[in-house]
């Protein structure tokens, strides 16, 4: 018989599996190169520190 923690874990795994299926379906409908470029651009923007220097002339 499953205890409460095992049941909760199975429930979460089921939710994760469902989300992964939705992501796979979404990405299969899009151009993978374009999606990769968007991911790289997003990662670059989110990792670039704002050092506060004014642009040079």
PQR file of N, CA, C, O and H, with PARSE charges and radii, in Angstrom:
ATOM      1  N   UNK A   1       0.845  -1.188   0.000 -0.4000 1.5000
ATOM      2  CA  UNK A   1       0.000   0.000   0.000 -0.0000 2.0000
ATOM      3  C   UNK A   1       0.890   1.250   0.000  0.5500 1.7000
ATOM      4  O   UNK A   1       1.884   1.313   0.723 -0.5500 1.4000
ATOM      5  N   UNK A   2       0.524   2.234  -0.813 -0.4000 1.5000
ATOM      6  CA  UNK A   2       1.332   3.448  -0.923 -0.0000 2.0000
ATOM      7  C   UNK A   2       1.035   4.397   0.232  0.5500 1.7000
ATOM      8  O   UNK A   2      -0.101   4.532   0.686 -0.5500 1.4000
ATOM      9  H   UNK A   2      -0.284   2.183  -1.401  0.4000 1.0000
ATOM     10  N   UNK A   3       2.107   5.051   0.689 -0.4000 1.5000
ATOM     11  CA  UNK A   3       1.888   6.068   1.711 -0.0000 2.0000
ATOM     12  C   UNK A   3       1.653   7.423   1.042  0.5500 1.7000
ATOM     13  O   UNK A   3       1.706   7.535  -0.183 -0.5500 1.4000
ATOM     14  H   UNK A   3       3.030   4.942   0.321  0.4000 1.0000
ATOM     15  N   UNK A   4       1.397   8.425   1.836 -0.4000 1.5000
ATOM     16  CA  UNK A   4       1.045   9.760   1.327 -0.0000 2.0000
ATOM     17  C   UNK A   4       2.176  10.352   0.492  0.5500 1.7000
ATOM     18  O   UNK A   4       1.922  10.975  -0.539 -0.5500 1.4000
ATOM     19  H   UNK A   4       1.354   8.334   2.831  0.4000 1.0000
ATOM     20  N   UNK A   5       3.426  10.164   0.928 -0.4000 1.5000
ATOM     21  CA  UNK A   5       4.565  10.737   0.207 -0.0000 2.0000
ATOM     22  C   UNK A   5       4.740  10.084  -1.164  0.5500 1.7000
ATOM     23  O   UNK A   5       5.037  10.771  -2.141 -0.5500 1.4000
ATOM     24  H   UNK A   5       3.633   9.658   1.766  0.4000 1.0000
ATOM     25  N   UNK A   6       4.560   8.778  -1.243 -0.4000 1.5000
ATOM     26  CA  UNK A   6       4.673   8.087  -2.519 -0.0000 2.0000
ATOM     27  C   UNK A   6       3.570   8.538  -3.478  0.5500 1.7000
ATOM     28  O   UNK A   6       3.813   8.733  -4.669 -0.5500 1.4000
ATOM     29  H   UNK A   6       4.319   8.220  -0.449  0.4000 1.0000
ATOM     30  N   UNK A   7       2.379   8.700  -2.957 -0.4000 1.5000
ATOM     31  CA  UNK A   7       1.265   9.156  -3.786 -0.0000 2.0000
ATOM     32  C   UNK A   7       1.526  10.565  -4.316  0.5500 1.7000
ATOM     33  O   UNK A   7       1.275  10.851  -5.486 -0.5500 1.4000
ATOM     34  H   UNK A   7       2.181   8.542  -1.990  0.4000 1.0000
ATOM     35  N   UNK A   8       2.034  11.448  -3.442 -0.4000 1.5000
ATOM     36  CA  UNK A   8       2.331  12.824  -3.852 -0.0000 2.0000
ATOM     37  C   UNK A   8       3.426  12.838  -4.919  0.5500 1.7000
ATOM     38  O   UNK A   8       3.359  13.620  -5.867 -0.5500 1.4000
ATOM     39  H   UNK A   8       2.238  11.215  -2.491  0.4000 1.0000
ATOM     40  N   UNK A   9       4.435  11.974  -4.765 -0.4000 1.5000
ATOM     41  CA  UNK A   9       5.517  11.903  -5.742 -0.0000 2.0000
ATOM     42  C   UNK A   9       4.991  11.425  -7.098  0.5500 1.7000
ATOM     43  O   UNK A   9       5.345  11.989  -8.134 -0.5500 1.4000
ATOM     44  H   UNK A   9       4.489  11.339  -3.994  0.4000 1.0000
ATOM     45  N   UNK A  10       4.163  10.407  -7.094 -0.4000 1.5000
ATOM     46  CA  UNK A  10       3.575   9.920  -8.345 -0.0000 2.0000
ATOM     47  C   UNK A  10       2.715  10.990  -9.011  0.5500 1.7000
ATOM     48  O   UNK A  10       2.707  11.112 -10.236 -0.5500 1.4000
ATOM     49  H   UNK A  10       3.876   9.949  -6.252  0.4000 1.0000
ATOM     50  N   UNK A  11       2.002  11.752  -8.213 -0.4000 1.5000
ATOM     51  CA  UNK A  11       1.171  12.827  -8.745 -0.0000 2.0000
ATOM     52  C   UNK A  11       2.035  13.888  -9.419  0.5500 1.7000
ATOM     53  O   UNK A  11       1.712  14.361 -10.509 -0.5500 1.4000
ATOM     54  H   UNK A  11       2.009  11.653  -7.218  0.4000 1.0000
ATOM     55  N   UNK A  12       3.137  14.258  -8.765 -0.4000 1.5000
ATOM     56  CA  UNK A  12       4.039  15.261  -9.350 -0.0000 2.0000
ATOM     57  C   UNK A  12       4.702  14.733 -10.615  0.5500 1.7000
ATOM     58  O   UNK A  12       4.843  15.465 -11.595 -0.5500 1.4000
ATOM     59  H   UNK A  12       3.399  13.873  -7.880  0.4000 1.0000
ATOM     60  N   UNK A  13       5.109  13.472 -10.598 -0.4000 1.5000
ATOM     61  CA  UNK A  13       5.717  12.887 -11.790 -0.0000 2.0000
ATOM     62  C   UNK A  13       4.739  12.876 -12.957  0.5500 1.7000
ATOM     63  O   UNK A  13       5.127  13.103 -14.103 -0.5500 1.4000
ATOM     64  H   UNK A  13       4.994  12.878  -9.802  0.4000 1.0000
ATOM     65  N   UNK A  14       3.492  12.615 -12.667 -0.4000 1.5000
ATOM     66  CA  UNK A  14       2.465  12.624 -13.703 -0.0000 2.0000
ATOM     67  C   UNK A  14       2.298  14.024 -14.284  0.5500 1.7000
ATOM     68  O   UNK A  14       2.149  14.182 -15.496 -0.5500 1.4000
ATOM     69  H   UNK A  14       3.177  12.430 -11.736  0.4000 1.0000
ATOM     70  N   UNK A  15       2.322  15.033 -13.426 -0.4000 1.5000
ATOM     71  CA  UNK A  15       2.206  16.417 -13.887 -0.0000 2.0000
ATOM     72  C   UNK A  15       3.405  16.792 -14.757  0.5500 1.7000
ATOM     73  O   UNK A  15       3.247  17.436 -15.794 -0.5500 1.4000
ATOM     74  H   UNK A  15       2.443  14.904 -12.442  0.4000 1.0000
ATOM     75  N   UNK A  16       4.608  16.389 -14.331 -0.4000 1.5000
ATOM     76  CA  UNK A  16       5.818  16.688 -15.096 -0.0000 2.0000
ATOM     77  C   UNK A  16       5.767  15.999 -16.456  0.5500 1.7000
ATOM     78  O   UNK A  16       6.110  16.598 -17.475 -0.5500 1.4000
ATOM     79  H   UNK A  16       4.737  15.866 -13.488  0.4000 1.0000
ATOM     80  N   UNK A  17       5.344  14.754 -16.466 -0.4000 1.5000
ATOM     81  CA  UNK A  17       5.227  14.020 -17.726 -0.0000 2.0000
ATOM     82  C   UNK A  17       4.262  14.731 -18.678  0.5500 1.7000
ATOM     83  O   UNK A  17       4.535  14.842 -19.873 -0.5500 1.4000
ATOM     84  H   UNK A  17       5.066  14.267 -15.638  0.4000 1.0000
ATOM     85  N   UNK A  18       3.157  15.203 -18.155 -0.4000 1.5000
ATOM     86  CA  UNK A  18       2.174  15.923 -18.971 -0.0000 2.0000
ATOM     87  C   UNK A  18       2.779  17.210 -19.535  0.5500 1.7000
ATOM     88  O   UNK A  18       2.583  17.524 -20.710 -0.5500 1.4000
ATOM     89  H   UNK A  18       2.936  15.113 -17.184  0.4000 1.0000
ATOM     90  N   UNK A  19       3.508  17.950 -18.710 -0.4000 1.5000
ATOM     91  CA  UNK A  19       4.137  19.185 -19.177 -0.0000 2.0000
ATOM     92  C   UNK A  19       5.179  18.904 -20.252  0.5500 1.7000
ATOM     93  O   UNK A  19       5.276  19.642 -21.232 -0.5500 1.4000
ATOM     94  H   UNK A  19       3.667  17.695 -17.756  0.4000 1.0000
ATOM     95  N   UNK A  20       5.962  17.833 -20.074 -0.4000 1.5000
ATOM     96  CA  UNK A  20       6.959  17.480 -21.082 -0.0000 2.0000
ATOM     97  C   UNK A  20       6.303  17.098 -22.409  0.5500 1.7000
ATOM     98  O   UNK A  20       6.815  17.431 -23.478 -0.5500 1.4000
ATOM     99  H   UNK A  20       5.883  17.233 -19.278  0.4000 1.0000
ATOM    100  N   UNK A  21       5.189  16.408 -22.338 -0.4000 1.5000
ATOM    101  CA  UNK A  21       4.457  16.063 -23.561 -0.0000 2.0000
ATOM    102  C   UNK A  21       3.965  17.319 -24.269  0.5500 1.7000
ATOM    103  O   UNK A  21       4.027  17.409 -25.495 -0.5500 1.4000
ATOM    104  H   UNK A  21       4.774  16.136 -21.469  0.4000 1.0000
ATOM    105  N   UNK A  22       3.473  18.293 -23.493 -0.4000 1.5000
ATOM    106  CA  UNK A  22       3.008  19.545 -24.090 -0.0000 2.0000
ATOM    107  C   UNK A  22       4.164  20.308 -24.732  0.5500 1.7000
ATOM    108  O   UNK A  22       4.017  20.862 -25.822 -0.5500 1.4000
ATOM    109  H   UNK A  22       3.423  18.219 -22.497  0.4000 1.0000
ATOM    110  N   UNK A  23       5.324  20.337 -24.048 -0.4000 1.5000
ATOM    111  CA  UNK A  23       6.491  21.016 -24.612 -0.0000 2.0000
ATOM    112  C   UNK A  23       6.951  20.342 -25.900  0.5500 1.7000
ATOM    113  O   UNK A  23       7.272  21.018 -26.877 -0.5500 1.4000
ATOM    114  H   UNK A  23       5.443  19.888 -23.163  0.4000 1.0000
ATOM    115  N   UNK A  24       6.984  19.017 -25.901 -0.4000 1.5000
ATOM    116  CA  UNK A  24       7.397  18.284 -27.099 -0.0000 2.0000
ATOM    117  C   UNK A  24       6.463  18.594 -28.260  0.5500 1.7000
ATOM    118  O   UNK A  24       6.916  18.771 -29.391 -0.5500 1.4000
ATOM    119  H   UNK A  24       6.723  18.468 -25.106  0.4000 1.0000
ATOM    120  N   UNK A  25       5.181  18.659 -27.994 -0.4000 1.5000
ATOM    121  CA  UNK A  25       4.211  18.978 -29.045 -0.0000 2.0000
ATOM    122  C   UNK A  25       4.413  20.400 -29.547  0.5500 1.7000
ATOM    123  O   UNK A  25       4.371  20.649 -30.751 -0.5500 1.4000
ATOM    124  H   UNK A  25       4.813  18.514 -27.075  0.4000 1.0000
ATOM    125  N   UNK A  26       4.633  21.332 -28.627 -0.4000 1.5000
ATOM    126  CA  UNK A  26       4.847  22.728 -29.003 -0.0000 2.0000
ATOM    127  C   UNK A  26       6.090  22.877 -29.871  0.5500 1.7000
ATOM    128  O   UNK A  26       6.046  23.518 -30.921 -0.5500 1.4000
ATOM    129  H   UNK A  26       4.667  21.130 -27.648  0.4000 1.0000
ATOM    130  N   UNK A  27       7.204  22.283 -29.432 -0.4000 1.5000
ATOM    131  CA  UNK A  27       8.450  22.432 -30.173 -0.0000 2.0000
ATOM    132  C   UNK A  27       8.424  21.699 -31.504  0.5500 1.7000
ATOM    133  O   UNK A  27       9.121  22.103 -32.435 -0.5500 1.4000
ATOM    134  H   UNK A  27       7.240  21.762 -28.580  0.4000 1.0000
ATOM    135  N   UNK A  28       7.645  20.639 -31.622 -0.4000 1.5000
ATOM    136  CA  UNK A  28       7.583  19.909 -32.887 -0.0000 2.0000
ATOM    137  C   UNK A  28       6.882  20.731 -33.967  0.5500 1.7000
ATOM    138  O   UNK A  28       7.025  20.443 -35.155 -0.5500 1.4000
ATOM    139  H   UNK A  28       7.079  20.310 -30.866  0.4000 1.0000
ATOM    140  N   UNK A  29       6.138  21.734 -33.567 -0.4000 1.5000
ATOM    141  CA  UNK A  29       5.402  22.568 -34.519 -0.0000 2.0000
ATOM    142  C   UNK A  29       6.190  23.806 -34.938  0.5500 1.7000
ATOM    143  O   UNK A  29       5.703  24.594 -35.750 -0.5500 1.4000
ATOM    144  H   UNK A  29       6.021  21.967 -32.602  0.4000 1.0000
ATOM    145  N   UNK A  30       7.399  23.994 -34.401 -0.4000 1.5000
ATOM    146  CA  UNK A  30       8.168  25.198 -34.687 -0.0000 2.0000
ATOM    147  C   UNK A  30       9.509  24.843 -35.319  0.5500 1.7000
ATOM    148  O   UNK A  30       9.991  23.716 -35.205 -0.5500 1.4000
ATOM    149  H   UNK A  30       7.795  23.355 -33.742  0.4000 1.0000
ATOM    150  N   UNK A  31      10.089  25.815 -35.978 -0.4000 1.5000
ATOM    151  CA  UNK A  31      11.403  25.664 -36.588 -0.0000 2.0000
ATOM    152  C   UNK A  31      12.444  25.559 -35.474  0.5500 1.7000
ATOM    153  O   UNK A  31      12.614  26.498 -34.697 -0.5500 1.4000
ATOM    154  H   UNK A  31       9.698  26.730 -36.071  0.4000 1.0000
ATOM    155  N   UNK A  32      13.133  24.434 -35.391 -0.4000 1.5000
ATOM    156  CA  UNK A  32      14.059  24.196 -34.284 -0.0000 2.0000
ATOM    157  C   UNK A  32      15.241  25.162 -34.303  0.5500 1.7000
ATOM    158  O   UNK A  32      15.729  25.545 -33.239 -0.5500 1.4000
ATOM    159  H   UNK A  32      12.995  23.671 -36.022  0.4000 1.0000
ATOM    160  N   UNK A  33      15.712  25.564 -35.481 -0.4000 1.5000
ATOM    161  CA  UNK A  33      16.826  26.509 -35.557 -0.0000 2.0000
ATOM    162  C   UNK A  33      16.401  27.864 -35.001  0.5500 1.7000
ATOM    163  O   UNK A  33      17.135  28.484 -34.230 -0.5500 1.4000
ATOM    164  H   UNK A  33      15.315  25.253 -36.345  0.4000 1.0000
ATOM    165  N   UNK A  34      15.224  28.316 -35.390 -0.4000 1.5000
ATOM    166  CA  UNK A  34      14.720  29.601 -34.899 -0.0000 2.0000
ATOM    167  C   UNK A  34      14.518  29.551 -33.379  0.5500 1.7000
ATOM    168  O   UNK A  34      14.857  30.503 -32.675 -0.5500 1.4000
ATOM    169  H   UNK A  34      14.628  27.812 -36.016  0.4000 1.0000
ATOM    170  N   UNK A  35      13.968  28.442 -32.879 -0.4000 1.5000
ATOM    171  CA  UNK A  35      13.752  28.304 -31.436 -0.0000 2.0000
ATOM    172  C   UNK A  35      15.088  28.330 -30.693  0.5500 1.7000
ATOM    173  O   UNK A  35      15.189  28.942 -29.630 -0.5500 1.4000
ATOM    174  H   UNK A  35      13.694  27.669 -33.451  0.4000 1.0000
ATOM    175  N   UNK A  36      16.120  27.669 -31.245 -0.4000 1.5000
ATOM    176  CA  UNK A  36      17.434  27.650 -30.616 -0.0000 2.0000
ATOM    177  C   UNK A  36      18.030  29.054 -30.584  0.5500 1.7000
ATOM    178  O   UNK A  36      18.590  29.472 -29.570 -0.5500 1.4000
ATOM    179  H   UNK A  36      16.038  27.172 -32.109  0.4000 1.0000
ATOM    180  N   UNK A  37      17.910  29.777 -31.688 -0.4000 1.5000
ATOM    181  CA  UNK A  37      18.418  31.150 -31.737 -0.0000 2.0000
ATOM    182  C   UNK A  37      17.730  32.024 -30.698  0.5500 1.7000
ATOM    183  O   UNK A  37      18.384  32.839 -30.047 -0.5500 1.4000
ATOM    184  H   UNK A  37      17.456  29.437 -32.512  0.4000 1.0000
ATOM    185  N   UNK A  38      16.428  31.866 -30.534 -0.4000 1.5000
ATOM    186  CA  UNK A  38      15.698  32.647 -29.533 -0.0000 2.0000
ATOM    187  C   UNK A  38      16.168  32.289 -28.127  0.5500 1.7000
ATOM    188  O   UNK A  38      16.306  33.167 -27.275 -0.5500 1.4000
ATOM    189  H   UNK A  38      15.896  31.204 -31.062  0.4000 1.0000
ATOM    190  N   UNK A  39      16.415  31.002 -27.883 -0.4000 1.5000
ATOM    191  CA  UNK A  39      16.900  30.569 -26.574 -0.0000 2.0000
ATOM    192  C   UNK A  39      18.270  31.162 -26.283  0.5500 1.7000
ATOM    193  O   UNK A  39      18.514  31.654 -25.182 -0.5500 1.4000
ATOM    194  H   UNK A  39      16.304  30.289 -28.576  0.4000 1.0000
ATOM    195  N   UNK A  40      19.169  31.119 -27.269 -0.4000 1.5000
ATOM    196  CA  UNK A  40      20.512  31.672 -27.085 -0.0000 2.0000
ATOM    197  C   UNK A  40      20.428  33.169 -26.828  0.5500 1.7000
ATOM    198  O   UNK A  40      21.100  33.677 -25.930 -0.5500 1.4000
ATOM    199  H   UNK A  40      18.971  30.720 -28.164  0.4000 1.0000
ATOM    200  N   UNK A  41      19.614  33.883 -27.601 -0.4000 1.5000
ATOM    201  CA  UNK A  41      19.457  35.325 -27.406 -0.0000 2.0000
ATOM    202  C   UNK A  41      18.903  35.628 -26.023  0.5500 1.7000
ATOM    203  O   UNK A  41      19.370  36.553 -25.358 -0.5500 1.4000
ATOM    204  H   UNK A  41      19.069  33.469 -28.330  0.4000 1.0000
ATOM    205  N   UNK A  42      17.918  34.867 -25.586 -0.4000 1.5000
ATOM    206  CA  UNK A  42      17.327  35.078 -24.266 -0.0000 2.0000
ATOM    207  C   UNK A  42      18.352  34.813 -23.166  0.5500 1.7000
ATOM    208  O   UNK A  42      18.461  35.590 -22.217 -0.5500 1.4000
ATOM    209  H   UNK A  42      17.538  34.116 -26.126  0.4000 1.0000
ATOM    210  N   UNK A  43      19.101  33.723 -23.288 -0.4000 1.5000
ATOM    211  CA  UNK A  43      20.115  33.398 -22.273 -0.0000 2.0000
ATOM    212  C   UNK A  43      21.183  34.479 -22.231  0.5500 1.7000
ATOM    213  O   UNK A  43      21.630  34.869 -21.152 -0.5500 1.4000
ATOM    214  H   UNK A  43      19.013  33.092 -24.058  0.4000 1.0000
ATOM    215  N   UNK A  44      21.596  34.968 -23.399 -0.4000 1.5000
ATOM    216  CA  UNK A  44      22.617  36.008 -23.437 -0.0000 2.0000
ATOM    217  C   UNK A  44      22.121  37.269 -22.741  0.5500 1.7000
ATOM    218  O   UNK A  44      22.844  37.871 -21.948 -0.5500 1.4000
ATOM    219  H   UNK A  44      21.232  34.652 -24.275  0.4000 1.0000
ATOM    220  N   UNK A  45      20.901  37.662 -23.034 -0.4000 1.5000
ATOM    221  CA  UNK A  45      20.348  38.871 -22.419 -0.0000 2.0000
ATOM    222  C   UNK A  45      20.186  38.706 -20.918  0.5500 1.7000
ATOM    223  O   UNK A  45      20.422  39.647 -20.159 -0.5500 1.4000
ATOM    224  H   UNK A  45      20.313  37.173 -23.679  0.4000 1.0000
ATOM    225  N   UNK A  46      19.784  37.514 -20.484 -0.4000 1.5000
ATOM    226  CA  UNK A  46      19.550  37.320 -19.051 -0.0000 2.0000
ATOM    227  C   UNK A  46      20.849  37.163 -18.280  0.5500 1.7000
ATOM    228  O   UNK A  46      20.855  37.321 -17.059 -0.5500 1.4000
ATOM    229  H   UNK A  46      19.592  36.750 -21.100  0.4000 1.0000
ATOM    230  N   UNK A  47      21.967  36.851 -18.967 -0.4000 1.5000
ATOM    231  CA  UNK A  47      23.236  36.649 -18.273 -0.0000 2.0000
ATOM    232  C   UNK A  47      24.180  37.830 -18.423  0.5500 1.7000
ATOM    233  O   UNK A  47      25.237  37.851 -17.793 -0.5500 1.4000
ATOM    234  H   UNK A  47      21.962  36.722 -19.959  0.4000 1.0000
ATOM    235  N   UNK A  48      23.829  38.800 -19.230 -0.4000 1.5000
ATOM    236  CA  UNK A  48      24.688  39.963 -19.417 -0.0000 2.0000
ATOM    237  C   UNK A  48      24.480  40.925 -18.255  0.5500 1.7000
ATOM    238  O   UNK A  48      23.382  41.449 -18.064 -0.5500 1.4000
ATOM    239  H   UNK A  48      22.970  38.783 -19.741  0.4000 1.0000
ATOM    240  N   UNK A  49      25.542  41.157 -17.474 -0.4000 1.5000
ATOM    241  CA  UNK A  49      25.374  42.068 -16.329 -0.0000 2.0000
ATOM    242  C   UNK A  49      25.224  43.516 -16.781  0.5500 1.7000
ATOM    243  O   UNK A  49      25.817  43.931 -17.777 -0.5500 1.4000
ATOM    244  H   UNK A  49      26.433  40.732 -17.629  0.4000 1.0000
ATOM    245  N   UNK A  50      24.447  44.260 -16.058 -0.4000 1.5000
ATOM    246  CA  UNK A  50      24.284  45.685 -16.320 -0.0000 2.0000
ATOM    247  C   UNK A  50      25.310  46.407 -15.459  0.5500 1.7000
ATOM    248  O   UNK A  50      25.088  46.611 -14.266 -0.5500 1.4000
ATOM    249  H   UNK A  50      23.965  43.923 -15.249  0.4000 1.0000
ATOM    250  N   UNK A  51      26.436  46.795 -16.062 -0.4000 1.5000
ATOM    251  CA  UNK A  51      27.516  47.408 -15.289 -0.0000 2.0000
ATOM    252  C   UNK A  51      27.346  48.907 -15.131  0.5500 1.7000
ATOM    253  O   UNK A  51      28.047  49.524 -14.328 -0.5500 1.4000
ATOM    254  H   UNK A  51      26.616  46.630 -17.031  0.4000 1.0000
ATOM    255  N   UNK A  52      26.438  49.501 -15.873 -0.4000 1.5000
ATOM    256  CA  UNK A  52      26.121  50.907 -15.674 -0.0000 2.0000
ATOM    257  C   UNK A  52      27.059  51.888 -16.345  0.5500 1.7000
ATOM    258  O   UNK A  52      27.024  53.074 -16.015 -0.5500 1.4000
ATOM    259  H   UNK A  52      25.868  49.000 -16.525  0.4000 1.0000
ATOM    260  N   UNK A  53      27.903  51.448 -17.278 -0.4000 1.5000
ATOM    261  CA  UNK A  53      28.784  52.369 -17.975 -0.0000 2.0000
ATOM    262  C   UNK A  53      28.040  53.011 -19.139  0.5500 1.7000
ATOM    263  O   UNK A  53      27.297  52.327 -19.843 -0.5500 1.4000
ATOM    264  H   UNK A  53      27.931  50.485 -17.546  0.4000 1.0000
ATOM    265  N   UNK A  54      28.225  54.309 -19.354 -0.4000 1.5000
ATOM    266  CA  UNK A  54      27.584  54.949 -20.509 -0.0000 2.0000
ATOM    267  C   UNK A  54      28.261  54.476 -21.795  0.5500 1.7000
ATOM    268  O   UNK A  54      29.438  54.117 -21.770 -0.5500 1.4000
ATOM    269  H   UNK A  54      28.828  54.864 -18.783  0.4000 1.0000
ATOM    270  N   UNK A  55      27.547  54.470 -22.903 -0.4000 1.5000
ATOM    271  CA  UNK A  55      28.164  54.048 -24.172 -0.0000 2.0000
ATOM    272  C   UNK A  55      29.274  55.002 -24.583  0.5500 1.7000
ATOM    273  O   UNK A  55      29.175  56.211 -24.371 -0.5500 1.4000
ATOM    274  H   UNK A  55      26.590  54.762 -22.923  0.4000 1.0000
ATOM    275  N   UNK A  56      30.334  54.450 -25.173 -0.4000 1.5000
ATOM    276  CA  UNK A  56      31.450  55.300 -25.616 -0.0000 2.0000
ATOM    277  C   UNK A  56      31.120  55.913 -26.969  0.5500 1.7000
ATOM    278  O   UNK A  56      30.387  55.328 -27.767 -0.5500 1.4000
ATOM    279  H   UNK A  56      30.414  53.468 -25.345  0.4000 1.0000
ATOM    280  N   UNK A  57      31.664  57.086 -27.215 -0.4000 1.5000
ATOM    281  CA  UNK A  57      31.423  57.786 -28.494 -0.0000 2.0000
ATOM    282  C   UNK A  57      32.471  57.434 -29.501  0.5500 1.7000
ATOM    283  O   UNK A  57      32.432  57.925 -30.629 -0.5500 1.4000
ATOM    284  H   UNK A  57      32.259  57.561 -26.567  0.4000 1.0000
TER
END
